[in-house]
Each structure stands twice: as C-alpha cells, then as structure tokens.
C-alpha cells in the first residue's frame, strides 16, 4: 500500500557542510542530536532539537550539520499529499508576519502529532493515513505555519515529474517518455516547465542527488555503484554533479557519516 509520507533519517559523526541540498517534497526536519546551522537570507539560524525546519518542496538549502557528543542525527518527514486551499489560506491569515523564518519551536501537541505519523503502520489504509497527516496540517494552519510547507494546493509540473520519477530514480528517464506518459508534446512540456523556472533535466538531477544522499545514509557504496543506482551511466559525470551540487566530493561526504 502506498504511503502518504516518507521519513528519512540522516546522521553524521563529523561536521557536514552542504550547499544547495534539494528538498524535493514539502518537509519537516526535526534535529534529534546536534544542531543544523541553516543559511537564511543574510544570516544563519540554529535548528536545534526544540525546533522544526519547515520547507517547501522543490527548494534548496545550505547548512552545516554539527554533531553533539560525537553524533548529528535528524528526521526528515516528507509529505506526498497536500492540504486544502482553505487550510493554506487560514495559515496565512494566522501568520504574524509575511517574512517568517523557517524554524518553528513546536510544543507537546506538535510533537505528539509528528511522532504518531512517523510511527503509523504502513499497512494502514490510505484514507486513515491521510486523516492522521491532515491533523498535523490543521495544527500547523492554526499556528500560521502551514503555508511555509505549501504555497499552493495545486500540483505543479515539477510535482508531476517527481511523482513519475520517484519510484525508479535510476531508470533512464527521457523527456520523450515523459511526454508520452502525460499526453503532451515536447514543446508544451518544455514551455510549462520554463514557466516554473526549471527544466526537465534539472528536476531529474535534483531528484537523483537527493536519492544519492538517502542511499549513502543506509550503507557504503562505491562511486560507480552509486552512480548506476542514481541513473548515471558515467561515473565521472555523477561525481562532478555531486561535487557541484553539494560543494564536497562523494568521498568527503562519506567520511562524515556514521559507520
């Protein structure tokens, strides 16, 4: 049964300085141990275990994961469904400012809802999962924070491409096959993505780079194996993209991760 959320655990035993990390899905990041120093506008924000990082999908962030007592650990809760327009508008009305920093000091109610979602059995019917997630959406709307996760209820073309790619990121996806899937001409899909200030290759590359980080958290891979799992036929091209995306090489990143 398909899940409406995904929880990803990230850890490190050394400081991780990462730039342009793609957040493909609207997400809440909860630091468990250590501190995430997030670059925000012209300043840095400390995301500690008492705060959540709230971020929209298709965004990128630069941050430093700093261990505490030799370990950094965080949970990223990714949402595959969206709240209603009514909830998003209510959140905007409840917000105290139009320029709110992405950190939120949650309370016991927020913690309770978050933990119930990440611990819910995958065997739950989809409509039951949606009810549990919608309870968290209601909570965030009441405190004026939901719109920091979702700008709109509508699916963008980037959303639609990600949904197409996410089941098999390593396949050789082409714009021609995507056009066939959506029943669009190539020029129409290119135009619609341009209207969203992106391109087909960028959406696919960001998804694959995020997938690479997820895989590296699970086990050690050689550069060649990781490149192939992420859909790159050229090991060198994959290594170049990884370094360009995150500002450090694959080997440098692997050295920061817990064994």
C-alpha positions as CSV (number, residue, x, y, z in Angstrom):
1,X,0.0,0.0,0.0
2,X,1.4,3.4,-0.9
3,X,2.3,5.8,1.9
4,X,1.3,9.4,2.0
5,X,4.6,10.3,3.8
6,X,8.2,9.2,4.0
7,X,10.5,9.5,7.0
8,X,14.3,9.7,6.2
9,X,16.9,9.5,8.9
10,X,20.2,11.4,8.4
11,X,23.2,11.1,10.7
12,X,26.9,12.1,10.8
13,X,29.9,11.8,13.1
14,X,31.7,14.8,11.7
15,X,30.5,18.3,10.7
16,X,28.7,18.2,7.3
17,X,28.9,21.4,5.4
18,X,26.4,21.0,2.5
19,X,25.2,23.6,0.0
20,X,22.2,23.6,-2.4
21,X,20.7,20.4,-0.8
22,X,17.4,19.7,-2.7
23,X,14.2,19.2,-0.8
24,X,12.1,17.6,-3.4
25,X,9.0,17.3,-1.2
26,X,7.5,19.7,1.4
27,X,9.2,18.5,4.6
28,X,9.6,19.0,8.3
29,X,13.1,18.3,9.6
30,X,13.5,17.5,13.3
31,X,17.0,17.5,14.6
32,X,17.4,14.8,17.2
33,X,21.0,15.3,18.2
34,X,23.3,18.2,17.4
35,X,22.5,21.4,15.6
36,X,21.7,22.3,12.0
37,X,23.1,25.7,11.1
38,X,20.9,26.9,8.3
39,X,21.8,29.8,6.0
40,X,18.7,32.0,5.8
41,X,18.8,35.2,3.8
42,X,21.9,37.0,5.1
43,X,22.2,35.2,8.4
44,X,22.5,31.8,10.0
45,X,19.7,30.1,12.1
46,X,20.4,27.3,14.6
47,X,17.9,24.5,14.2
48,X,18.2,22.5,17.5
49,X,16.1,19.6,18.9
50,X,13.4,22.1,20.2
51,X,12.7,23.5,16.7
52,X,11.5,22.1,13.4
53,X,12.8,23.3,10.0
54,X,9.8,23.8,7.7
55,X,10.5,23.9,4.0
56,X,8.5,23.8,0.8
57,X,9.1,21.2,-1.9
58,X,11.4,22.0,-4.8
59,X,13.6,24.2,-2.6
60,X,17.3,24.1,-1.8
61,X,19.1,24.9,1.4
62,X,22.7,25.4,2.5
63,X,23.5,24.3,6.0
64,X,26.1,22.8,8.4
65,X,25.1,19.7,10.4
66,X,27.1,20.0,13.6
67,X,27.4,16.9,15.9
68,X,26.8,17.0,19.6
69,X,28.6,14.3,21.7
70,X,30.1,12.9,18.5
71,X,26.8,12.5,16.7
72,X,24.4,14.5,14.5
73,X,21.0,13.0,13.9
74,X,17.8,14.3,12.2
75,X,14.5,13.1,10.9
76,X,13.0,14.4,7.7
77,X,9.3,13.9,7.3
78,X,8.3,14.3,3.6
79,X,4.7,14.8,2.5
80,X,3.3,13.2,-0.6
81,X,-0.1,14.8,-0.2
82,X,-1.2,18.5,0.0
83,X,-3.6,20.3,2.3
84,X,-6.7,22.1,1.1
85,X,-6.6,25.6,-0.2
86,X,-8.8,26.6,2.8
87,X,-6.1,25.4,5.2
88,X,-3.3,27.2,3.4
89,X,-5.3,30.4,3.4
90,X,-6.1,30.0,7.1
91,X,-2.4,29.6,7.8
92,X,-1.6,32.9,6.0
93,X,-4.3,34.7,8.0
94,X,-2.9,33.4,11.3
95,X,0.7,34.3,10.4
96,X,2.1,37.3,12.4
97,X,4.4,38.3,9.6
98,X,4.8,37.8,5.8
99,X,8.5,37.0,6.3
100,X,8.7,34.2,8.9
101,X,12.0,32.3,9.4
102,X,11.7,28.6,8.6
103,X,12.4,27.4,12.2
104,X,9.4,26.7,14.4
105,X,9.5,25.9,18.2
106,X,7.0,23.2,18.4
107,X,5.0,22.2,21.6
108,X,3.8,18.9,23.0
109,X,0.8,18.8,20.7
110,X,3.1,19.2,17.6
111,X,5.5,16.5,18.9
112,X,2.6,14.1,19.6
113,X,1.2,14.5,16.0
114,X,4.7,14.2,14.4
115,X,5.5,11.0,16.3
116,X,2.2,9.4,15.6
117,X,2.7,10.0,11.8
118,X,6.3,8.5,11.7
119,X,5.2,5.6,13.8
120,X,1.9,4.7,12.0
121,X,1.9,1.3,10.4
122,X,2.4,1.2,6.7
123,X,-0.5,-1.3,6.5
124,X,-3.0,1.4,7.4
125,X,-5.5,2.2,4.7
126,X,-4.5,5.3,2.7
127,X,-7.6,7.3,3.9
128,X,-6.6,6.7,7.5
129,X,-3.1,7.8,6.8
130,X,-4.4,11.0,5.2
131,X,-6.6,11.7,8.3
132,X,-3.5,11.5,10.5
133,X,-1.5,13.8,8.3
134,X,-4.4,16.2,7.9
135,X,-4.5,16.5,11.7
136,X,-0.9,17.8,11.6
137,X,-1.8,20.1,8.7
138,X,-4.7,21.5,10.9
139,X,-2.3,22.1,13.7
140,X,0.2,24.0,11.5
141,X,-2.6,26.0,10.0
142,X,-3.8,27.1,13.4
143,X,-0.3,28.4,14.3
144,X,0.2,30.1,11.0
145,X,2.9,27.9,9.7
146,X,1.3,25.5,7.1
147,X,1.9,27.9,4.2
148,X,5.7,27.6,4.8
149,X,5.3,24.0,3.7
150,X,2.8,24.5,0.9
151,X,2.4,27.6,-1.3
152,X,-0.5,26.1,-3.2
153,X,-2.7,23.1,-3.3
154,X,-2.3,22.7,-7.0
155,X,0.2,20.2,-8.4
156,X,3.0,21.8,-10.4
157,X,4.6,20.2,-13.4
158,X,7.6,19.6,-11.3
159,X,5.4,17.7,-8.8
160,X,4.1,15.6,-11.6
161,X,7.5,14.8,-12.9
162,X,8.8,13.9,-9.5
163,X,5.8,11.5,-9.0
164,X,6.8,9.9,-12.3
165,X,10.5,9.6,-11.4
166,X,10.4,8.7,-7.7
167,X,9.6,5.1,-7.9
168,X,12.6,4.3,-10.1
169,X,15.1,7.2,-9.9
170,X,17.8,5.1,-11.6
171,X,15.9,4.4,-14.8
172,X,16.9,6.2,-18.0
173,X,14.0,8.7,-18.0
174,X,13.7,10.8,-21.1
175,X,11.6,13.8,-21.9
176,X,10.1,11.9,-24.8
177,X,8.9,9.1,-22.5
178,X,7.5,11.7,-20.0
179,X,5.6,13.5,-22.8
180,X,4.1,10.2,-23.8
181,X,3.1,9.5,-20.2
182,X,1.4,12.9,-19.9
183,X,0.0,13.0,-23.4
184,X,1.8,16.3,-24.2
185,X,4.0,17.4,-27.0
186,X,7.7,18.0,-26.2
187,X,7.4,21.8,-26.8
188,X,4.4,22.0,-24.4
189,X,6.2,20.3,-21.6
190,X,9.3,22.4,-22.1
191,X,7.2,25.6,-22.0
192,X,5.3,24.6,-18.9
193,X,8.5,23.8,-17.0
194,X,10.0,27.1,-18.2
195,X,7.0,28.9,-16.7
196,X,8.0,27.2,-13.4
197,X,11.6,28.4,-13.9
198,X,13.0,24.9,-14.4
199,X,13.9,22.3,-17.0
200,X,13.4,18.5,-17.3
201,X,17.0,17.7,-16.7
202,X,17.2,19.8,-13.6
203,X,14.1,18.2,-12.0
204,X,15.6,14.7,-12.7
205,X,19.1,15.7,-11.5
206,X,17.8,17.2,-8.2
207,X,15.7,14.1,-7.5
208,X,18.7,11.8,-8.2
209,X,21.0,13.9,-6.0
210,X,18.6,13.7,-3.1
211,X,18.2,10.0,-3.7
212,X,22.0,9.7,-3.6
213,X,22.2,11.3,-0.1
214,X,19.4,8.9,1.1
215,X,21.3,5.8,-0.2
216,X,24.5,6.9,1.4
217,X,22.8,7.1,4.8
218,X,21.9,3.4,4.5
219,X,25.2,1.9,3.6
220,X,28.6,2.5,1.9
221,X,28.7,2.5,-1.9
222,X,31.5,2.7,-4.3
223,X,31.2,5.8,-6.6
224,X,30.5,3.5,-9.6
225,X,27.7,1.6,-7.8
226,X,26.1,4.8,-6.5
227,X,26.3,6.4,-10.0
228,X,24.5,3.5,-11.6
229,X,21.8,3.3,-8.9
230,X,21.1,7.0,-9.5
231,X,20.8,6.6,-13.2
232,X,24.2,7.9,-14.3
233,X,26.0,5.9,-17.0
234,X,29.2,7.9,-16.4
235,X,30.8,7.6,-13.0
236,X,32.8,10.8,-13.7
237,X,29.7,12.8,-14.7
238,X,28.0,11.6,-11.5
239,X,31.0,12.7,-9.3
240,X,31.1,16.1,-11.0
241,X,27.4,16.7,-10.4
242,X,27.7,15.6,-6.8
243,X,30.5,18.0,-6.1
244,X,28.8,20.8,-8.0
245,X,25.6,20.2,-6.1
246,X,26.8,19.8,-2.6
247,X,30.2,21.5,-2.5
248,X,32.1,18.5,-1.4
249,X,33.1,15.2,-3.1
250,X,31.4,11.9,-2.5
251,X,34.4,10.6,-0.5
252,X,34.4,13.8,1.6
253,X,30.7,13.3,2.4
254,X,31.1,9.6,3.2
255,X,33.9,10.4,5.7
256,X,31.3,12.4,7.8
257,X,28.7,9.6,8.0
258,X,28.4,7.2,10.9
259,X,29.8,3.7,10.1
